[in-house]
Amino acid sequence: MKTLDIPDTDWTKSPNFDEVTFTFNGHEFTAFYDDKSTLVGTTSEKTFSDLPINAQNYINRKYGDYTVKDVLFYDDNEMNSSDMVLYGLEFNDPDSYFVDLQKDNKDIILQVPLSGSANFFKELK
């Protein structure tokens, strides 16, 4: 097995995981490891246009008066059964986009699985 030599990694410990942030091929990633040092999954920054088209259409229709702040992609390690925690909520690990939308002082997160459906995930306080 080939390992990657990735300089400039930043390791932190969160309440749920050990996290390492790194840049690979010009893109920033965060990898999450459980208490057995097994990869749970990775996140990376994406854009609204990376979402499946049916999710883009739904969000534009239902949340057209919101501003897209961030889009995050979560890639699950299917070989690890640990559940992931994002935005303070545990979820059942499907590869998904998380879209942060803002209107006035209200921030909401939508979860968009690869199928393209968009579901309310959490309101940020």
Stockholm file with secondary structure:
# STOCKHOLM 1.0

chainA/1-125         MKTLDIPDTDWTKSPNFDEVTFTFNGHEFTAFYDDKSTLVGTTSEKTFSDLPINAQNYINRKYGDYTVKDVLFYDDNEMNSSDMVLYGLEFNDPDSYFVDLQKDNKDIILQVPLSGSANFFKELK
#=GR chainA/1-125 SS CCCCCCCSCEEEECSSCEEEEEEETTEEEEEEECTTSCEEEEEEEECGGGSCHHHHHHHHHHSTTSEEEEEEEEEECTTCCCCEEETTEEECCCCEEEEEEEETTEEEEEEEETTCCCEEEEEEC
#=GC SS_cons         CCCCCCCSCEEEECSSCEEEEEEETTEEEEEEECTTSCEEEEEEEECGGGSCHHHHHHHHHHSTTSEEEEEEEEEECTTCCCCEEETTEEECCCCEEEEEEEETTEEEEEEEETTCCCEEEEEEC
//
